Every structure is written in C-alpha cells, then in structure tokens.
Amino acid sequence: MCSVAQRRFEFIQLDVFTRTRLEGNPLAVFTDARDLSDSEMQALAREMNLSETTFIFPRDRATEDREGVKVRIFTVEEELPFAGHPTLGTALCLRGLRGERGEAAEQIDLDLKVGRIPVRFSAGADGAVFGEMRQRDPEFGEILDRGRVAEVIGVPEEDLAPQWPIQAVSTGFAFAIVPFRRLESLSSVKFNFSEAAEFLSRTSARMFYFVCPPENSREARARMIFYNGEDPATGSAAGCAAAWMVHHNVIGSEEQILIRQGVEIRRPSHIFVRATRQNEGVTNVRVGGYAVEVARGTVSI
C-alpha cells in the first residue's frame, strides 16, 4: 500500500451571537488557508456542513494593520462577499488567538470581498468580550408588493404589518425585510424556499428576513430561512433590519435594540444592533454580540 502525503489545516469552531455553548450560530474558522485552492475551500465548507465557514489568509502585521486581515467566507454552496456572523465570529476568534500570544486588541479590521469591515471589542467585568462590527452604509432598494410576498411565503396578508413597507436593503448582501404584526404569526412561518428564491430572483434581494419589530420594548424577533435550512443568527440581515428600522422610524437614531433569532430551532441567538440617522440617510450600522469556542481540530486532505 502506498502512502500519500497529507496536508493538515487547523480550525476553530465557535458559537456566535451567544454566550452559551451549543446555542447561537456555529462557525468554523480555518486559521491559515494560504495553501488552499478555491475548490478546496468550497469542499471544506461542505465538509464542515455549517451555514458558513471562514478562511484566514495571514499576512505580515504591517499589511494587516494597513489593509486588514484577509478573510474569505463560504457557505456549503458558494462564496459570499459578506456575512455577519462569520465576520463577527472570525474577528473574535482572531482576538482570542492574539490574546494567547499576549497581544491585546481593541479593534481588528477584516479585509473581505465586500471591503474593509472594522470590529471593535469591549470586555465586561466577567471577562466576556463583546464584539461590534460596523457594516457598510445601507442601500435601500425597491418596495415589494405585500400581497404577493404574503402569497409567496404562504401566510395571510393580514399577518404582515401594514404600517411599514417590505423593502430590499443591503449592507453588502441584500435582504428583503418583511415585518410581521404578531410574534405568533412569525413563529409559525413555513414556506417553500425554491418558490421564494424564484420570486426573489426578480428583485434586488437575495433572501427574506422576517422581523417582528419592537413595540414598547427594546427587543425584536426575527427568522431567516434559506437553502441550508433555518439560520440561527444572520448578522448581515440584522444590520439591514437595523438600517430599515431607523429609516422608517421604527426605532430611533443610535437606539440599540436586541434582535432574538433562532428561537424556533432551539439555537437562541442575541444580536445587538443600532444605526445612525444622518440627514435623509442612514449610516454607522453596527451589529454586535458574543461568541464562545466549542472545539479545535485539524483537517487532513
């Protein structure tokens, strides 16, 4: 029997947007992907079988300080220019690795396909580290027909909030923000993703983000269902939702609220969002949360 030389790649798995292991949104981070091809990264993402897997390409510190840490994001199906929980989770992972080397970091910038995304850190009295990313300024797209959307997602039109529009919003990845009137209706949503994808293909949005906006509280609920099932936490969509809420006066400028997601699939996630109204626009979209490490390992290929 002949032996074949194997290449080994270390990874760290975290649960993101939670402080509790086995909750939140899982993420695999390959800490040094410099010898991996595009096809190998896609295959490894399929092997990990999580909603996203990230790959870090270390560079010298001067380059990373100037341009950011180069990171690529893959789902089981494709590479993404931007995604929220991979960005936050990877940044928190990098901060932890630097901390193991005795290096403190108040901010780490990631160099993603969508551009440079800064993530700032703050530690609480208990030592838990909170990370907050600033996303790109939002682009507000078309208003979608409420009746047609209700038909596509399989709910009565009266379940959707009439006082706010269904609108495509992007901070690097476009979502159609769909506001619901009641939490009960949001929790019971079931729809055919292929039919929804066909509808969305004729819009600027890639996916739906279902939101029950806060009423007399600082807490909203959300769901996001895509080709790999239901997402426990969608940081990119939460940023779009924050921009949408400020734009349509659902929440105030600089008002931080909590978005709870993943409750229905028993992976509760806590996403903290805020944004700034500036003249007629919205800027400074920030999405934050915690992450906990659950595993480290090595993959041989």
LONU-426278 format. One record per residue (C-alpha): residue in one letter; x, z, y. Coordinates in steps of 0.1 Angstrom, whole numbers, plus 5000, padded with zeros to 4 digits. Each point is the difference from the previous one (the first is absolute). Layout:
aXZY;...
***
This chain:
m500050005000;c501449905034;s499750235029;v498949895034;a501450165032;q497250195018;r499650055037;r498650345011;f498050075031;e499050355011;f496550075014;i498150305014;q496350034997;l498050195026;d496450085007;v499349905036;f497550145025;t499750334982;r501950334996;t498750044964;r501649834970;l497849764981;e497849945030;g500449745028;n501349654995;p502949964975;l503049795011;a503249904982;v503149965022;f503149814987;t502850155020;d502549724997;a498649654993;r503049795012;d500549844966;l496449924994;s498449655004;d496649945014;s498649934965;e501650314986;m498550225028;q496549854993;a500550064963;l501050365006;a497050055022;r497849884971;e501950244977;m499450305023;n496349895002;l499350195032;s498249875031;e503549945016;t503750034992;t502749995026;f503649894998;i502750135024;f503049785009;p502750245013;r502249885028;d502850165020;r498750285023;a500849815032;t497849714989;e497250244989;d500150185033;r499849675018;e497549814979;g498450264977;v500250054962;k499049684982;v497150054977;r497749754981;i496650094987;f498449854969;t496650044983;v499549914964;e499049655013;e501949925031;e502450115027;l498550155032;p501349985035;f498750355007;a498250284983;g499450365012;h500650244971;p503149814988;t501450025036;l499450375004;g501050094964;t503249805002;a501050155033;l499350364987;c502049914969;l502949885021;r499950325021;g500150214968;l503049804986;r501950045033;g499150375000;e501650044966;r503249875016;g499750255028;e498849745026;a497150105022;a497649725012;e497350035027;q499249634997;i500649724976;d499249645008;l499149764973;d500849635002;l497049844984;k498849644998;v497650085028;g502750145022;r501550335008;i497850314993;p501250345012;v499050324981;r500550345017;f500250334981;s499150355007;a500350304977;g497550294999;a500750374996;d499749954962;g502649735000;a497549724992;v501049685018;f497449805018;g500749635007;e498349795026;m500549625002;r499249805031;q498449674990;r500049675019;d497549975028;p496649894986;e498649655001;f496250005001;g498449714982;e496549874995;i496850204996;l498549944966;d496349974993;r498650334989;g497349864977;r502449764983;v502650284995;a497350234985;e499049724976;v503649944989;i500850364994;g496750074983;v498450265023;p496850005021;e500749905035;e498550335013;d502950184983;l502449855026;a500250165034;p498249785025;q501750145032;w503549874991;p501249654991;i501649904967;q503249865013;a503349864987;v503050205013;s503749964992;t503150225007;g502049774977;f497449954972;a496449925009;f497050204988;a496349975007;i498950345012;v496550074986;p498350315014;f497450184978;r497250225013;r500150274973;l502650144976;e497649974971;s499949625004;l503849985004;s500650204968;s497749784979;v501449665010;k500749764971;f500749635005;n501549704985;f503549955015;s500249634991;e496849935019;a501350215029;a503349825000;e498349665001;f498150125031;l503050145017;s502049684994;r497949855028;t500950285024;s503350135014;a499750324980;r501650044965;m498050304988;f497150235009;y500550365012;f496950214997;v499850295025;c497550275007;p501050095036;p500250365011;e496950155016;n500450335018;s503250064981;r503649884998;e499749874964;a499149664987;r499649874964;a501249664987;r500349784970;m501949684992;i499549804968;f502349714992;y501249784970;n501950294984;g497050245002;e499350265027;d502850125023;p500450375004;a501549975035;t500449695021;g502350085030;s499949655015;a496249994999;a499850355014;g502149885030;c497649715005;a497150254998;a501650235026;a500449705024;w496449894993;m498750355006;v501850045033;h499149645010;h496350074994;n500050355014;v499350174967;i502950235007;g501950075032;s503449875010;e502750224984;e497450194980;q501550064966;i497650014971;l500350034962;i498949714977;r499250124965;q500349734974;g500249994962;v497450274994;e497949784978;i502949924976;r501350364999;r503149925020;p499150175033;s502249895029;h500450135035;i500949745027;f500550125036;v499449735026;r500049955038;a500449735025;t500249955038;r497549815022;q502049825027;n498049815026;e497849774979;g502250014969;v501250244973;t503650094993;n502250264984;v498150004967;r501450294979;v499350094963;g501450314985;g500150224970;y502050174973;a501649894967;v501250194969;e502549884974;v498750004964;a502749814980;r503449845000;g501249754975;t502149694991;v498749664990;s502349784979;i499549625001;
***
